[in-house]
Structures are given as structure tokens and as C-alpha cells.
Amino acid sequence: MSVSVHENRKSRTSTGSMNISLYHKLSHSECVLNHLNTMRKQRLFTDMTLWAGNRSFPCHRAVLAACSPYFEAMFSNGLRESLDNTVNFHNSLHPEVLELLLDFAYSSKIIINEENAESLLEAGDMLQFHDVRDAACEFLEKNLYPSNCLGMMILSDAHQCQRLYELSLRMCLSNFATLHNTEDFSSLSKDMLLDLISSDELEIEDEQVVFNAVLHWVKEDLDKRKDYFPELLRNVRLALLPSELLKEAVVCEDLIIADERSKLIMDEAVQCKKKILQNDGVVTSLCAKPRKAGHTLLILGGQTFMCDKIYQLDHKAKEIIPKADLPSPRKEFSACAIGCKVYITGGRGSENGVSKDVWVYDTIHEEWSKSAPMLIARFGHGSAELDNCLYVVGGHTAVAGVFPASPSVSLKQVEKYDPLPNKWTMMAPLRDGVSNAAVVSAKLKLFVFGGTSIHRDRVSKVQFYDPHENRWSIKAECPQPWRYTAAAVLGSQIFIMGGDTEFTAASAYRFDCETNLWTRIGDMTAKRMSCHALASGNKVYVVGGYFGTQRCKTLDCYDPTSDSWNSITSVPYSLIPTAFVSTWKHLPA
């Protein structure tokens, strides 16, 4: 067909309107790939040979460049390889692994198993086959065990696999007692070791194990690691060690004797220990802060929504045991723990009046007392501990002159209580006033999720408070408008669950407070509105709540490593939980 013939046909059929048909062969890309793969195996039109070990792999530059930014840059940026027809990886890449990557490039398929997953992750990262790297990561996430979690933590850190690193870290925190003597533990970087020993979620009953693990790690390569010792030592909860061990370490341990910084850290711990034993005021030092796995879990509740009792949860024995009676029963209050004390703020009493009162329960002496009252009477508010102070956020107050008290608009006001001077201070107000919101602290900041607005609507914002600037800002949008939800914190991850709609009541999400990204996690076992949650031992626990006329009668547990929920125990029929807190246990002598 000549050019003139085609031009004549075009002019003959030009009628002013176009009759168009689109043909799309769905299997075209697969057919092209298959044919390219056949040509590769027959060495037709191949213009590049890759070497790994003593094996050669003829292939096509265009296919490699289309699949990998690594090869695209190599062939187009004037590098030596762009002129040669050979790239030799020598022994930096196993021939079997390179063969698998090339098979993927020409077929879009790859078989990942326990034998090749780690190597594929490394090679996929090195050669920028990002899809293969991510698929290998996902495979390893599903095949994570206590026996390999330290190795996976090291591998994922080297190749920036954030999700795999988080899951590996979580499993290492749960199994530290059996991992600290392993060869992989000695291979940890200083930063990875800090991630472990600085975490409140480190599951260890005896802090002496952490102290000895740090000493062992440093002495494995003393010349290179001794300068790291003071920083590591500061993250050991030294005041939780027995007094005799502290004194012995100060005079006998060479690493401490030889370093002035370490001596000062140990002296601080000794003084802190004395203060604890003398019960001399509030101890706020990090060296005295117990790990969360060593906390006592307390449920506040009663036979109705009027709370009149504190119960202790033994989640190992799966028992809920009555602990103490509230001096002044109340509902719609908020409860939060600082150290060994539980602070119960505001709420409404039996006469329905709104309270400013703050009742304090000392879990060590099992005594009640009153602290200074809040500046504003409120109910339906939230509270959280931040830097050893108590923050009370939002809620309702009473309409002046109206009795019994009726709800006003949601409050913007935020108050801070410092236990040392026993004093309340007004802080910067919320950007948007809310009640019935989930309030937590994470990474030394406050987060407020959802709630009820001043117009009685559900709120979809995440409000964020920076105490250094005394300023609130909008951090992110929630996946959906929320109120009557619960929140719990594990490291930089905040878990949100429940709500008052059909769509939110069973749902659960994870919010990364460093990246502001949301991830939907597995749904709860039941729909829950007004439930309560906390984190302990690298797991999230949720209790209470209801939906419609159905009460939730189980204490459920979420395991982030398996993304699964299970029921731990049943809540007594006579108990309706209205708060859930975690406090320090007795400190060892």
C-alpha cells in the first residue's frame, strides 16, 4: 500500500463525522512478555549479558531498564556499563537469585519461599526491583518467629523495610528474655539496641536482665562500643534494680568506674532509689519508670454506668478481682494514671451535678485522697498523662442556673495538673471543642481523635498538642467521623477502635503519629461503643462498651504481629466498665 492510496482513502471517507472503533487485546502485554522470554532463552536480539558467580545470563537492555531504575540509570547515564555489553556482579549476587529476578522481569511471576525470601529482599533492594523487595518483605512478615525476629530486625533495618522492622521489633520486645544471649543480639547496631531497651513495651520482669545485656553487648567489642555505654545506661531503668546490685555496680563494674558520665547516671539512680524507698514525694526520673509489662491493669466500673468500684485485672490468670470502693460514685468521668496513682477527674454524681473534684487512688498504700479541684467542672472529657503531668481535655460543663445539670456545648478548654505543687493551670484551648473523644499521649505529645463537636456532630479530625509550644494544630483527618471511640498507644502507633455507628462500632485502625498515616487493622470480635482500651506487653486490650441493647461482656486482646483479636476472659455480669488504666506496681527494694 502506497502513501497516495492511503491518502485517497482518507479523503474518500471524510464525511465530517468519525465512525470509531477501539480494539484492545487484553492479553497483549502477556503475549509480548512471553515472546520476549522465548527470545531471551534462544538468545535472539539479546544485547546484554549479566554475570553472577560463574554463570552468565543473556538478556535485553530494554527489558531490564523497564523493570529496574537501577538498570535504567546504568544504561542511560554514560556509565561504563552503558557502553559494554557485560555486567559482572561476581560473588555479590547468587546466580539462583539473579535468575529468579530475571524470570520475574520477563514473566511478572516469582516464587518466594523460606529459602530465598531474605536473599530476594536484599537483591531486590540492591537492583531496585521494588515489587520483588516488597513481596519478599510481606512474605517475611507472615513468617516471623521468635527464632528469627532479631535477624529480621537487622535485615529490615539495612533495607528500609519499615513495616517488617516494626513487627520484628515488636516480637523482639516480647521475647527479650530469651534473645539477649544470642549471636544476633551481639550483632545489633547501637541504634537498634536503643530501640529495644528504651521502649516501655520491653517485656521483662527483672530489669537486671536489661542491665546485664547492655554490659554484654558493649564488652563484645569494647574498643568500638565503650563510648556508647553512657547513652545505653541512661535507658536502663536502674532504680528498678535491687539496691545491693546498684551499690555493687558503682564500685566494681569497670565500665562505670572508667567513665564520669556513667558515674553520674549511677549516682542519680542511687538517689532515685533512696527516694522511692523513703516514699519521698513523686519520682519522675526515667530510671524509675517501670516497663508497661510490669504495670497493674485496673478497671473502674459498677453495676450501672455509675462507677463505684476499682477492679484489678490479672490477664495471665484471666481474672477480674474487686480492689477498692470509690469514695464518691460518679459517671461520665475520666481516669488516668501517673506512676502508682490513679486520678479520677470530674464527672456527674448521683444528683446529676457536674463535678470539679479530683479523687486520687494510691495503689501502693491502697488509700484515697483528694487533690486540688479542676478549674472547670466537666464531664464527657478525656485525660492523659504527659511528662508526669495530667492533662484534661474537652467535655461538657453545666449550663449556669439550670438544675439538674444539662449538657452545654462541647468545651475547648484544656487544663494541666502538676502533682508536685498540687496545682491546675489553663493551657492553650483545642482548635475545635469536643466531648466524648479519644485522648492519648504519644511521643511526648497529646492526640485527640474525633469526638462530638459544639454542633453535636461527629468530628473527623485528629487534634495535636505540642507542650513545648503550648499550641494545638490539626494533625490529620480520621478515616471517618468518630465519637465514643477508644485509643491505646504502642510506641509511635496509636490504635483506635469502636464508635457509635454501624460502620465504626467493630472497626479498628492504626495511626502512625510520626508519618500521620492510617492503616485499617482486623475488626474487633464485637461491636463496641464507649469501650475502653490500653496497651500492655506489646498487645492492646479493650473492655466494656455496648451497641444498641447488647452489652459487650468480654475482655479482648489484639496482637499487632498477627493482626488478630481474641477474647481473654469474660467480664462479670455485675460489672459495667467505665474506665481502664495502667499503673506502676510496687518497686523492688
C-alpha positions as CSV (number, residue, x, y, z in Angstrom):
1,M,0.0,0.0,0.0
2,S,1.5,3.3,-1.1
3,V,1.2,6.6,0.7
4,S,-1.0,8.1,-2.0
5,V,-3.5,5.2,-1.8
6,H,-3.9,5.7,2.0
7,E,-4.4,9.5,1.5
8,N,-7.1,8.9,-1.1
9,R,-8.9,6.5,1.2
10,K,-8.7,9.2,4.0
11,S,-10.2,11.9,1.7
12,R,-12.9,9.5,0.4
13,T,-14.2,8.6,3.9
14,S,-14.0,12.1,5.4
15,T,-17.7,12.9,5.8
16,G,-17.5,15.3,8.8
17,S,-18.4,12.6,11.4
18,M,-16.0,9.9,12.6
19,N,-17.0,6.3,13.0
20,I,-14.5,4.9,15.5
21,S,-13.9,1.5,17.0
22,L,-11.3,0.8,19.7
23,Y,-9.7,-2.6,19.7
24,H,-7.9,-3.7,22.9
25,K,-6.3,-7.1,23.2
26,L,-6.2,-7.7,26.9
27,S,-3.6,-10.4,26.7
28,H,-1.2,-8.3,24.5
29,S,1.3,-7.4,27.3
30,E,1.4,-11.0,28.5
31,C,1.9,-12.3,24.9
32,V,4.8,-9.7,24.4
33,L,6.4,-10.7,27.7
34,N,6.2,-14.4,26.8
35,H,7.7,-13.8,23.4
36,L,10.5,-11.7,24.8
37,N,11.2,-14.5,27.3
38,T,11.4,-17.1,24.5
39,M,13.8,-14.8,22.6
40,R,15.9,-14.5,25.7
41,K,16.2,-18.2,26.1
42,Q,17.0,-18.6,22.4
43,R,19.5,-15.6,22.7
44,L,17.7,-13.7,20.0
45,F,18.3,-10.0,19.9
46,T,20.0,-10.1,23.4
47,D,22.3,-7.2,23.8
48,M,23.5,-7.6,27.4
49,T,25.0,-10.4,29.5
50,L,24.7,-10.4,33.3
51,W,27.2,-12.5,35.2
52,A,26.8,-13.8,38.8
53,G,29.3,-16.3,40.1
54,N,30.4,-18.4,37.2
55,R,27.0,-18.2,35.4
56,S,26.0,-15.9,32.5
57,F,22.5,-14.6,31.7
58,P,21.9,-13.1,28.2
59,C,19.1,-10.6,28.2
60,H,17.7,-7.4,26.7
61,R,18.7,-3.9,28.0
62,A,15.2,-2.5,27.3
63,V,13.5,-5.1,29.5
64,L,15.9,-4.6,32.4
65,A,15.6,-0.8,32.2
66,A,11.8,-1.0,32.1
67,C,11.8,-3.2,35.3
68,S,14.5,-1.5,37.3
69,P,15.5,2.1,37.9
70,Y,19.0,0.7,38.8
71,F,19.5,-0.7,35.3
72,E,17.8,2.3,33.6
73,A,20.3,4.6,35.3
74,M,23.2,2.2,34.4
75,F,22.4,2.1,30.7
76,S,21.5,5.8,30.2
77,N,23.9,7.9,32.3
78,G,27.1,7.3,30.4
79,L,28.5,4.7,32.9
80,R,31.0,2.2,31.6
81,E,28.2,-0.5,31.6
82,S,26.2,1.6,29.1
83,L,29.0,1.1,26.6
84,D,29.9,-2.5,27.4
85,N,27.6,-5.5,26.8
86,T,28.5,-7.2,30.1
87,V,27.8,-6.5,33.8
88,N,29.5,-8.8,36.3
89,F,28.2,-9.0,39.8
90,H,30.9,-11.5,40.7
91,N,30.0,-13.1,44.1
92,S,27.9,-10.2,45.4
93,L,24.8,-11.9,44.0
94,H,23.9,-15.6,43.9
95,P,23.2,-16.9,40.4
96,E,20.0,-18.5,41.6
97,V,18.7,-15.2,42.9
98,L,19.6,-13.3,39.7
99,E,17.9,-16.0,37.7
100,L,14.7,-15.5,39.8
101,L,14.8,-11.7,39.3
102,L,15.2,-12.1,35.5
103,D,12.4,-14.7,35.4
104,F,10.2,-12.1,37.1
105,A,11.3,-9.3,34.7
106,Y,10.2,-11.5,31.7
107,S,7.1,-13.1,33.3
108,S,5.8,-10.9,36.1
109,K,5.8,-14.0,38.3
110,I,8.2,-15.2,41.1
111,I,8.1,-18.0,43.7
112,I,9.1,-16.8,47.2
113,N,9.8,-19.4,49.9
114,E,11.7,-19.6,53.2
115,E,14.9,-20.4,51.4
116,N,15.1,-17.5,49.1
117,A,13.0,-14.7,50.7
118,E,15.8,-12.9,52.5
119,S,18.1,-13.1,49.5
120,L,15.3,-11.8,47.2
121,L,14.7,-8.9,49.6
122,E,18.4,-8.0,49.6
123,A,18.8,-8.4,45.8
124,G,15.5,-6.7,45.1
125,D,16.6,-3.7,47.1
126,M,20.1,-3.6,45.6
127,L,18.9,-3.9,41.9
128,Q,15.8,-1.8,42.6
129,F,13.2,-4.5,41.8
130,H,10.9,-2.8,44.3
131,D,7.9,-5.0,43.7
132,V,10.0,-8.1,44.5
133,R,11.6,-6.5,47.5
134,D,8.1,-5.6,48.9
135,A,6.7,-9.1,48.1
136,A,9.7,-10.6,50.0
137,C,9.0,-8.3,52.9
138,E,5.4,-9.3,53.0
139,F,6.4,-13.0,53.0
140,L,8.8,-12.5,55.8
141,E,6.2,-10.6,57.8
142,K,4.0,-13.6,57.7
143,N,6.8,-15.9,58.7
144,L,8.2,-14.0,61.6
145,Y,9.0,-16.1,64.7
146,P,10.9,-15.6,68.0
147,S,13.7,-17.7,66.5
148,N,14.3,-15.3,63.5
149,C,13.0,-11.9,64.7
150,L,16.4,-10.5,65.6
151,G,17.8,-11.4,62.2
152,M,14.7,-9.9,60.5
153,M,15.1,-6.7,62.6
154,I,18.8,-6.4,61.3
155,L,17.8,-7.2,57.7
156,S,14.8,-4.9,57.6
157,D,16.8,-2.0,59.1
158,A,19.5,-2.5,56.4
159,H,17.0,-2.3,53.6
160,Q,14.5,0.2,55.0
161,C,11.6,-2.2,55.3
162,Q,9.7,-0.1,57.9
163,R,6.7,-2.5,58.4
164,L,8.9,-5.6,58.8
165,Y,11.2,-3.6,61.2
166,E,8.2,-2.6,63.4
167,L,6.9,-6.2,63.5
168,S,10.3,-7.6,64.2
169,L,11.0,-5.0,66.9
170,R,7.6,-5.8,68.5
171,M,8.5,-9.6,68.6
172,C,11.9,-8.8,70.0
173,L,10.4,-6.7,72.7
174,S,8.1,-9.6,73.6
175,N,10.9,-12.2,73.7
176,F,13.9,-10.2,75.0
177,A,14.5,-12.5,77.9
178,T,15.4,-15.4,75.6
179,L,17.1,-13.3,72.8
180,H,19.7,-11.3,74.7
181,N,22.1,-14.2,74.8
182,T,22.0,-15.0,71.1
183,E,24.6,-14.3,68.4
184,D,22.2,-12.0,66.5
185,F,21.9,-9.8,69.7
186,S,25.6,-9.2,69.7
187,S,25.3,-8.0,66.0
188,L,22.7,-5.3,66.7
189,S,23.7,-1.8,66.0
190,K,23.7,0.7,68.8
191,D,20.5,2.4,67.5
192,M,18.7,-0.9,67.3
193,L,19.7,-1.8,70.8
194,L,18.5,1.6,72.0
195,D,15.1,0.9,70.2
196,L,14.8,-2.2,72.4
197,I,16.0,-1.1,75.8
198,S,14.4,2.4,75.7
199,S,10.9,1.0,75.0
200,D,8.3,1.0,77.6
201,E,6.9,-2.1,75.9
202,L,10.0,-4.2,76.6
203,E,8.6,-7.4,78.2
204,I,11.0,-8.1,81.1
205,E,10.2,-8.9,84.7
206,D,13.7,-8.3,86.0
207,E,15.5,-5.1,84.9
208,Q,18.8,-6.8,85.9
209,V,18.4,-8.8,82.6
210,V,18.5,-5.5,80.6
211,F,21.5,-4.1,82.6
212,N,23.5,-7.3,82.0
213,A,22.5,-7.4,78.4
214,V,23.9,-3.9,77.8
215,L,27.1,-4.8,79.6
216,H,27.5,-8.0,77.5
217,W,26.8,-6.1,74.2
218,V,29.4,-3.4,75.0
219,K,32.1,-5.9,76.0
220,E,31.6,-7.9,72.8
221,D,33.5,-5.1,71.0
222,L,34.8,-3.0,73.9
223,D,37.1,-0.6,71.9
224,K,34.3,0.4,69.4
225,R,31.4,0.3,71.8
226,K,32.6,1.7,75.2
227,D,31.7,5.3,74.1
228,Y,28.1,4.2,73.6
229,F,27.8,2.9,77.2
230,P,26.6,6.1,78.9
231,E,23.8,6.6,76.4
232,L,22.7,3.0,76.7
233,L,23.0,3.0,80.5
234,R,20.6,6.0,80.7
235,N,17.9,3.9,79.1
236,V,18.1,1.1,81.6
237,R,15.6,1.5,84.4
238,L,18.4,1.5,87.0
239,A,16.2,2.5,90.0
240,L,14.3,-0.8,89.5
241,L,17.4,-2.8,90.2
242,P,17.9,-4.1,93.8
243,S,19.8,-1.7,96.0
244,E,22.6,-4.0,96.6
245,L,23.2,-4.6,92.9
246,L,23.3,-0.8,92.3
247,K,25.9,-0.2,95.0
248,E,28.0,-3.2,93.8
249,A,27.9,-1.9,90.2
250,V,29.1,1.5,91.2
251,V,32.3,0.2,92.9
252,C,33.0,-3.0,90.9
253,E,32.0,-2.5,87.3
254,D,35.0,-1.3,85.2
255,L,32.8,0.4,82.5
256,I,31.2,2.6,85.2
257,I,34.4,3.3,87.2
258,A,36.3,4.4,84.0
259,D,33.6,6.9,82.8
260,E,32.5,10.1,84.6
261,R,29.2,10.3,82.7
262,S,28.3,6.7,83.7
263,K,29.2,7.5,87.4
264,L,26.8,10.5,87.3
265,I,24.0,8.3,85.8
266,M,24.5,5.7,88.5
267,D,24.6,8.3,91.3
268,E,21.3,9.7,90.0
269,A,19.8,6.2,90.1
270,V,21.0,5.6,93.7
271,Q,19.4,8.8,94.8
272,C,16.2,8.0,93.0
273,K,16.2,4.6,94.6
274,K,16.5,6.1,98.1
275,K,13.6,8.5,97.3
276,I,11.5,5.5,96.3
277,L,12.3,3.5,99.4
278,Q,11.6,6.6,101.6
279,N,8.4,7.3,99.7
280,D,9.7,10.9,99.5
281,G,7.4,12.7,97.0
282,V,6.8,11.9,93.4
283,V,9.6,10.2,91.5
284,T,9.7,11.4,87.8
285,S,13.0,10.1,86.6
286,L,13.1,7.7,83.6
287,C,15.3,5.4,85.6
288,A,12.4,4.7,88.0
289,K,9.7,4.2,85.3
290,P,8.6,0.5,85.1
291,R,8.0,-1.1,81.8
292,K,4.4,-1.5,80.7
293,A,4.5,-5.3,81.0
294,G,5.1,-4.8,84.7
295,H,2.1,-2.5,85.2
296,T,-1.1,-3.2,87.1
297,L,-4.2,-3.1,85.0
298,L,-7.3,-1.6,86.7
299,I,-10.9,-1.5,85.5
300,L,-13.2,1.1,87.0
301,G,-16.9,0.4,86.9
302,G,-20.1,-0.6,88.7
303,Q,-23.4,-2.4,88.3
304,T,-24.7,0.5,86.3
305,F,-22.9,3.3,84.5
306,M,-22.5,4.9,87.9
307,C,-18.9,3.8,88.8
308,D,-18.4,2.8,92.4
309,K,-15.5,0.3,92.4
310,I,-12.0,-0.4,91.1
311,Y,-11.2,-3.9,89.9
312,Q,-7.7,-5.4,89.2
313,L,-7.2,-7.4,86.1
314,D,-4.8,-10.4,86.2
315,H,-4.6,-11.0,82.5
316,K,-2.3,-14.0,83.0
317,A,-4.7,-15.8,85.4
318,K,-7.6,-14.3,83.4
319,E,-9.3,-13.0,86.5
320,I,-11.0,-9.7,87.4
321,I,-10.8,-9.0,91.1
322,P,-12.5,-6.3,93.2
323,K,-9.9,-3.9,94.6
324,A,-11.4,-0.8,96.3
325,D,-14.6,1.2,96.5
326,L,-14.8,4.8,95.2
327,P,-15.5,7.3,98.0
328,S,-17.8,9.3,95.7
329,P,-19.6,7.2,92.9
330,R,-19.8,9.0,89.6
331,K,-20.4,8.6,85.9
332,E,-19.1,10.3,82.7
333,F,-15.7,11.0,84.5
334,S,-12.2,10.4,83.1
335,A,-9.5,8.3,84.7
336,C,-5.7,8.4,84.2
337,A,-2.7,7.1,86.0
338,I,0.5,8.8,86.9
339,G,3.1,6.5,88.4
340,C,1.4,4.5,91.1
341,K,-1.7,6.8,91.4
342,V,-5.0,6.8,89.6
343,Y,-6.6,10.3,89.1
344,I,-10.4,10.3,88.7
345,T,-11.5,13.7,87.3
346,G,-14.9,15.4,87.1
347,G,-18.0,13.5,86.0
348,R,-21.5,13.6,87.3
349,G,-22.5,12.3,90.8
350,S,-25.7,10.7,92.0
351,E,-27.5,14.0,92.0
352,N,-26.5,14.6,88.4
353,G,-24.4,17.6,89.3
354,V,-21.2,18.3,87.4
355,S,-18.1,18.0,89.5
356,K,-14.7,19.7,89.6
357,D,-13.5,17.0,92.1
358,V,-10.3,15.0,91.6
359,W,-10.1,11.8,93.6
360,V,-6.7,10.1,93.8
361,Y,-6.2,6.3,94.5
362,D,-2.7,5.3,95.7
363,T,-2.2,1.7,94.5
364,I,0.8,1.1,96.8
365,H,-0.8,2.2,100.0
366,E,-4.4,1.4,98.8
367,E,-5.6,4.8,100.1
368,W,-7.9,7.5,98.7
369,S,-7.3,11.3,98.8
370,K,-8.4,14.4,97.1
371,S,-6.2,16.6,95.1
372,A,-6.8,20.3,94.1
373,P,-10.1,20.5,92.2
374,M,-10.1,21.3,88.4
375,L,-10.7,24.9,87.4
376,I,-13.8,23.9,85.3
377,A,-16.4,21.3,86.3
378,R,-16.8,18.9,83.4
379,F,-18.0,15.5,82.2
380,G,-17.6,13.6,79.0
381,H,-14.0,14.8,78.8
382,G,-10.7,12.9,78.2
383,S,-7.5,12.8,80.1
384,A,-3.9,11.7,79.5
385,E,-0.5,11.7,81.3
386,L,2.2,13.7,79.6
387,D,5.7,14.3,81.2
388,N,4.4,13.3,84.7
389,C,1.5,15.8,84.5
390,L,-2.2,15.2,83.9
391,Y,-4.0,16.9,81.0
392,V,-7.8,17.2,81.0
393,V,-9.3,17.9,77.6
394,G,-12.7,19.0,76.3
395,G,-16.0,17.6,77.6
396,H,-19.2,19.4,78.7
397,T,-19.9,21.6,81.7
398,A,-23.2,22.6,83.3
399,V,-25.4,25.4,81.9
400,A,-25.4,28.1,84.6
401,G,-28.6,28.3,86.6
402,V,-30.0,25.1,85.3
403,F,-30.7,22.2,87.7
404,P,-30.4,19.3,87.3
405,A,-27.3,20.0,85.1
406,S,-27.8,19.7,81.4
407,P,-25.2,19.5,78.6
408,S,-23.7,22.6,77.3
409,V,-21.7,22.9,74.1
410,S,-18.5,20.9,73.9
411,L,-15.7,22.6,75.6
412,K,-12.4,23.8,74.1
413,Q,-10.7,24.3,77.5
414,V,-7.7,22.2,78.4
415,E,-6.3,22.1,81.9
416,K,-2.9,20.8,83.2
417,Y,-2.3,19.4,86.7
418,D,1.1,19.2,88.2
419,P,1.2,16.7,91.2
420,L,4.3,18.3,92.8
421,P,2.7,21.7,93.6
422,N,-0.8,20.2,93.5
423,K,-1.9,22.9,91.0
424,W,-4.1,23.2,87.9
425,T,-3.2,25.6,85.1
426,M,-5.3,26.5,82.0
427,M,-3.4,25.7,78.8
428,A,-4.0,26.6,75.1
429,P,-7.5,25.6,74.0
430,L,-8.4,23.0,71.5
431,R,-8.8,24.1,67.9
432,D,-12.3,22.6,68.0
433,G,-14.2,21.9,71.2
434,V,-15.1,18.2,71.6
435,S,-16.6,15.8,74.0
436,N,-16.6,12.0,74.0
437,A,-13.3,12.0,72.1
438,A,-10.3,9.6,72.5
439,V,-7.4,11.3,74.2
440,V,-3.9,9.8,74.5
441,S,-0.3,10.9,74.7
442,A,2.4,9.5,72.4
443,K,6.0,10.6,71.7
444,L,5.6,13.5,74.3
445,K,2.6,14.9,72.5
446,L,-1.2,14.8,73.0
447,F,-3.6,13.5,70.4
448,V,-7.4,13.9,70.4
449,F,-9.3,11.7,67.9
450,G,-12.8,12.6,66.8
451,G,-15.5,13.4,69.4
452,T,-18.7,15.4,69.4
453,S,-18.5,18.9,68.2
454,I,-20.1,22.1,69.5
455,H,-22.9,21.4,66.9
456,R,-23.3,17.9,68.3
457,D,-21.9,16.4,65.1
458,R,-19.3,13.6,64.9
459,V,-15.8,15.0,64.3
460,S,-13.3,13.6,61.8
461,K,-10.1,15.5,62.9
462,V,-7.0,14.5,64.8
463,Q,-6.1,17.4,67.0
464,F,-2.4,17.5,68.2
465,Y,-0.8,19.3,71.1
466,D,2.8,20.3,71.4
467,P,3.6,21.1,75.1
468,H,6.8,23.0,74.2
469,E,4.8,25.4,72.1
470,N,1.6,25.2,74.1
471,R,-0.3,25.1,70.8
472,W,-2.9,22.8,69.2
473,S,-3.0,22.0,65.5
474,I,-4.9,19.7,63.2
475,K,-2.6,16.7,62.6
476,A,-4.7,14.6,60.2
477,E,-8.2,13.6,59.1
478,C,-9.7,10.4,60.6
479,P,-10.8,7.7,58.1
480,Q,-14.3,8.5,59.2
481,P,-16.1,10.8,61.7
482,W,-15.8,9.3,65.2
483,R,-17.1,9.6,68.7
484,Y,-17.3,7.2,71.7
485,T,-14.1,5.5,70.5
486,A,-11.2,4.1,72.5
487,A,-7.5,4.6,71.9
488,A,-4.3,2.8,73.1
489,V,-0.6,3.5,72.4
490,L,2.2,1.2,71.5
491,G,5.4,3.2,70.7
492,S,4.6,5.6,67.8
493,Q,1.5,3.6,66.9
494,I,-1.9,4.7,68.2
495,F,-4.7,2.1,67.9
496,I,-8.3,3.4,67.6
497,M,-11.3,1.2,67.9
498,G,-15.1,1.3,68.3
499,G,-17.7,4.0,67.7
500,D,-21.4,4.8,67.7
501,T,-22.3,3.9,64.2
502,E,-22.9,0.6,62.4
503,F,-19.7,1.2,60.3
504,T,-17.4,2.2,63.2
505,A,-18.5,0.0,66.1
506,A,-16.4,-3.1,65.2
507,S,-13.7,-1.3,63.2
508,A,-10.1,-0.7,64.3
509,Y,-7.3,1.4,62.9
510,R,-3.7,2.1,63.5
511,F,-2.4,5.6,63.3
512,D,1.4,6.3,62.9
513,C,1.9,9.5,64.8
514,E,5.3,10.1,63.1
515,T,4.0,9.8,59.5
516,N,0.3,10.7,60.1
517,L,-0.7,7.6,58.1
518,W,-3.7,5.4,58.8
519,T,-3.9,1.6,58.4
520,R,-7.1,-0.5,58.8
521,I,-6.4,-3.5,61.0
522,G,-8.6,-6.5,61.8
523,D,-12.1,-5.8,63.1
524,M,-12.9,-6.5,66.8
525,T,-14.8,-9.6,67.8
526,A,-17.9,-7.5,68.7
527,K,-19.3,-4.0,68.0
528,R,-18.4,-1.6,70.8
529,M,-19.5,1.9,71.6
530,S,-18.0,3.7,74.7
531,C,-15.4,0.9,75.1
532,H,-12.0,1.4,76.9
533,A,-8.6,0.4,75.8
534,L,-4.9,0.3,76.9
535,A,-1.7,-1.3,75.8
536,S,0.4,-3.7,77.9
537,G,3.1,-6.2,76.9
538,N,3.0,-5.3,73.2
539,K,-0.7,-6.1,73.0
540,V,-3.8,-3.9,73.0
541,Y,-6.6,-4.7,75.4
542,V,-10.2,-3.5,75.1
543,V,-13.1,-3.9,77.6
544,G,-16.6,-2.7,78.0
545,G,-18.9,-0.9,75.6
546,Y,-22.2,-1.7,74.1
547,F,-24.1,-1.4,70.8
548,G,-27.8,-1.0,70.7
549,T,-29.1,-3.0,73.6
550,Q,-26.2,-5.5,73.5
551,R,-23.5,-5.2,76.2
552,C,-20.0,-6.4,75.4
553,K,-19.1,-8.9,78.1
554,T,-15.6,-9.9,77.2
555,L,-12.1,-8.5,77.6
556,D,-10.4,-8.8,74.2
557,C,-6.8,-8.6,73.2
558,Y,-5.2,-7.5,69.9
559,D,-1.8,-8.8,68.8
560,P,-0.2,-6.5,66.2
561,T,2.2,-9.1,65.0
562,S,-0.6,-11.4,63.8
563,D,-3.2,-8.7,63.3
564,S,-5.7,-10.8,65.3
565,W,-8.1,-10.4,68.1
566,N,-9.1,-13.0,70.8
567,S,-11.1,-13.0,74.0
568,I,-9.1,-13.2,77.2
569,T,-11.9,-13.6,79.7
570,S,-15.5,-12.7,80.5
571,V,-16.4,-9.6,82.4
572,P,-18.6,-10.3,85.5
573,Y,-22.3,-9.6,84.6
574,S,-22.4,-7.2,87.6
575,L,-19.6,-5.0,86.2
576,I,-20.1,-2.3,83.6
577,P,-16.6,-0.9,82.8
578,T,-16.4,2.9,82.7
579,A,-12.6,3.3,82.6
580,F,-9.4,1.3,82.1
581,V,-6.0,2.3,83.4
582,S,-2.5,1.0,83.8
583,T,-0.4,1.9,86.9
584,W,3.0,1.1,88.2
585,K,3.4,-1.8,90.5
586,H,5.4,-1.9,93.8
587,L,9.0,-1.1,93.1
588,P,11.7,-3.6,94.3
589,A,13.9,-2.9,97.2
